[in-house]
Amino acid sequence: MDTPLSTIAVVGLGTMGTGIAEVLALAGREVIGIDISEAAALGAVASFEASTARAVGRGRITEEQRAAALARFRTADTLRAAADAELVIEVVPESYEIKQQVFRELDAVVAPTTILATGTNALSVTRLAAESQRPERVLGLHFFNPAPAMKLVEVVSSVLTAPPAVEAVTALARELGKEPVAVGDRPGFVADGLLFGYLNQAAAMYEANYASREDIDAAMKLGCGLPMGPLALLDLIGIDTARTVLEAMYAESHDRLHAPAPILGQLSSAGLTGRKAGRGFYTYDAPGGQDVVPDALTPAAGAEAGAGRAVASVGVAGSGTMASGIAEVFAKAGYGVVLAARTQEKADLAKGRIAKSLERSVSKGRLSAEARDETLARITAAGSLDAFAEVDLAVEAVAEDLEVKQQLFAALDKVCRPGAVLATTTSSLPVVAIARATARPEDVVGMHFFNPAPAMKLVEVVRTVLTADDVHATVRAVCAKIRKHPVDCGDRAGFIVNALLFPYLNNAIKMVEQHYASLDDIDAAMKLGGGYPMGPFELLDVVGLDVSLAIEKVLHKEFRDPGLAPAPLLEHLVAAGCLGRKTGRGFREYARR
């Protein structure tokens, strides 16, 4: 069953269909673009002409290549035009009724050997195949938007799909310069299956007034290195489209994490579907516009929660990587810093770590030798918390253990002067439980830095129900001075970043447990399809599987959602001592240094 796939029909000439047609024509295929709308067909031709003209202007293709590609693309308004196609890719609206009608009509038109591919990202390929006269020739071919730029293509097999059909479209994807990944048939496949659960949780977080839309988006961009925040991404995808995908996912999984957040339905019903409507979570300059414009929810420039307390000196408790990194950040910003550890030796070692970090910055031309010396001179290493007697702000960065932190704060309560702000860097523990270890819980706040502290711009500012207004204002002002971006969030497990990140990582592990896709395909899908800097399993191994499991347990205990229960595979790997890069083995094996 040799299928050359030299003539390909694309049914549906919206943005995605037009992009796929362009990719195919530029790769030397004869392409028939089919749409019942004459305006859509004309728009596809105009878009193709404009995009290829830009490509010529940028030196990516020659004028001769452009002319040849345009000549290979023709449009039609009837499915009969697909009669000679060896592959048909449909990208019509996400509706079973519409897609099934297209497949029924194609069955009567195309040759028995023609492969029929659906571009769905939400509907069951198996269900579509079952109603076709040639179910063995039906599969999913899920491109990502914009198709000319995005490398990922998910090749979706149903239980009915013949292997030669899969092999043919996989080979085609590679010839197009794409990275095909093989996945089974379930709503969302890999990339959207992981992405939309995360987007849904972000929408629910916003709906609960836990954090502002700006802070949620900034947290995920700065804390995880994502190209867009989740709410801005929902606006780009289309809030109605996202809701459709989530409904399909929930219908199969019955996982509450996939049940669409009510706000998605409310916005969709109101016609506020995102960029295409000019308004969604944000307001845009025009329907289809990209530029966000201020609206009633936009924070006023420079607005802060009142005046804060004066901070000239800072104490940092701890001797690990995070503590030394935080001390370096404050010292670089001009603060006098007391770096206190349990012993003088540990404090000196921590200061030595800072010296090496500063030296690396000098060698890379990021810091002058004079600035290095001045920064180090601002840091005093101490073997006891007694050295914090006169600091204005005390920041702890010790073990992520509630009892340890409570004991430390009880000691800070006795040592630090009245009015000093006491901050914890916890990433998962209740800040208020730490605050209650003191006689001044109003002075306690969460100040969650991200590792490595000198490089990461985000600080989650965690306010408890007891935190004083001026303490909150103080920490935000300090963040500005140390050139960090503060985001406000309440005192609940995971704050913003971990509460959204770790359920996504947990769901990726469940995909592997269910033999749905491989580690490599999942990592590739999220990097190529979602723009993530690291795949989920790469990230898990870097973070540490024991750390990840601890955070998952905290989230599950707090929210009591069965969907947040740690994946058994994660628990088994931790029990076996396979903790990631630090032990040489986690989800993957690493060369020991």
Secondary structure, DSSP 4 states (H G I P E B T S, - for coil): ------EEEEE--SHHHHHHHHHHHHTT-EEEEE-S-HHHHHHHHHHHHHHHHHHHHTTSS-HHHHHHHHHTEEEESSGGGGTT-SEEEE---S-HHHHHHHHHHHHTTS-TT-EEEE--SSS-HHHHHHTSS-GGGEEEEEE-SSTTT--EEEEE--TT--HHHHHHHHHHHHHTT-EEEEE-SSTTTTHHHHHHHHHHHHHHHHHTTSS-HHHHHHHHHHHH--SS-HHHHHHHH-HHHHHHHHHHHHHHH--GGGSPPHHHHHHHHTT--BGGGTBSSSEESSTT---EE--TTSPPTT--SS------EEEEE--SHHHHHHHHHHHHTT-EEEEE-SSHHHHHHHHHHHHHHHHHHHHTTSS-HHHHHHHHHTEEEESSGGGGTT-SEEEE---S-HHHHHHHHHHHHHHSPTT-EEEE--SSS-HHHHHTTSS-GGGEEEEEE-SSTTT--EEEEEE-TT--HHHHHHHHHHHHHTT-EEEEEESSTTTTHHHHHHHHHHHHHHHHHTTSS-HHHHHHHHHHHH--SS-HHHHHHHH-HHHHHHHHHHHHHHH--GGGSPPHHHHHHHHTT--BGGGTBSSSB----
